């Protein structure tokens, strides 16, 4: 089981969201269009940032064994 966390590429590295938990996490950097399309996968929590007027900055998806094919093409967050 793994968990995907998608962070908008426009977000400063100082504000990137890192969530703790017992699952293998894949942290990816996505553009605005990828961010919106990823919502179609369902079972996620939206992370907002008060310093950015509560802008949506990340999606944290519920851990699962299988993922939509598009997720394997997201750029890893480094």
C-alpha positions as CSV (number, residue, x, y, z in Angstrom):
1,X,0.0,0.0,0.0
2,X,1.2,3.5,-0.8
3,X,-0.1,7.0,-0.3
4,X,0.3,9.8,-2.9
5,X,0.7,13.4,-1.9
6,X,0.5,15.8,-4.8
7,X,1.9,19.3,-4.2
8,X,1.3,22.2,-6.6
9,X,4.6,23.2,-8.3
10,X,3.8,26.9,-7.6
11,X,4.1,26.2,-3.8
12,X,7.4,27.3,-2.1
13,X,9.4,24.4,-0.8
14,X,9.1,26.0,2.7
15,X,5.4,25.4,2.6
16,X,5.4,21.9,1.2
17,X,3.1,19.5,3.2
18,X,4.7,16.3,4.7
19,X,2.2,14.1,6.5
20,X,3.2,11.4,8.9
21,X,1.9,7.9,8.9
22,X,2.8,4.2,8.5
23,X,2.5,4.1,4.7
24,X,5.0,4.4,1.9
25,X,4.5,7.9,0.6
26,X,5.1,9.1,-3.0
27,X,5.4,12.9,-3.0
28,X,4.9,14.5,-6.4
29,X,5.0,18.0,-7.8
30,X,2.1,18.7,-10.2
31,X,0.9,21.7,-12.3
32,X,-2.6,23.2,-11.8
33,X,-4.2,21.1,-14.5
34,X,-2.8,17.8,-13.1
35,X,-3.9,18.8,-9.6
36,X,-7.5,19.3,-10.8
37,X,-7.5,16.1,-12.8
38,X,-6.1,14.1,-9.9
39,X,-9.2,14.9,-7.9
40,X,-11.1,12.5,-10.1
41,X,-9.3,9.6,-8.3
42,X,-11.3,10.3,-5.2
43,X,-10.6,9.5,-1.5
44,X,-8.3,12.5,-0.8
45,X,-7.9,15.4,1.7
46,X,-7.2,18.9,0.4
47,X,-4.4,20.7,2.2
48,X,-4.7,24.5,2.3
49,X,-2.3,27.2,3.4
50,X,-3.5,30.2,5.4
51,X,-0.4,32.2,4.4
52,X,-1.6,31.9,0.8
53,X,-5.3,33.0,1.5
54,X,-6.3,29.3,2.1
55,X,-5.2,28.3,-1.4
56,X,-5.4,24.6,-2.1
57,X,-1.7,23.5,-2.2
58,X,-1.7,19.7,-1.9
59,X,-3.9,16.6,-2.2
60,X,-3.2,13.7,0.2
61,X,-4.8,10.5,-1.1
62,X,-6.0,7.6,1.0
63,X,-3.5,4.8,0.9
64,X,-4.4,2.0,-1.6
65,X,-2.9,-0.9,-3.4
66,X,-3.8,0.2,-7.0
67,X,-3.6,3.7,-8.5
68,X,-4.8,5.3,-11.8
69,X,-2.2,4.9,-14.5
70,X,-1.7,8.7,-14.7
71,X,-0.2,8.8,-11.2
72,X,2.9,7.0,-12.3
73,X,3.7,9.9,-14.7
74,X,3.7,12.7,-12.0
75,X,7.1,14.3,-11.4
76,X,8.6,13.2,-8.0
77,X,9.1,16.0,-5.6
78,X,12.8,16.6,-4.9
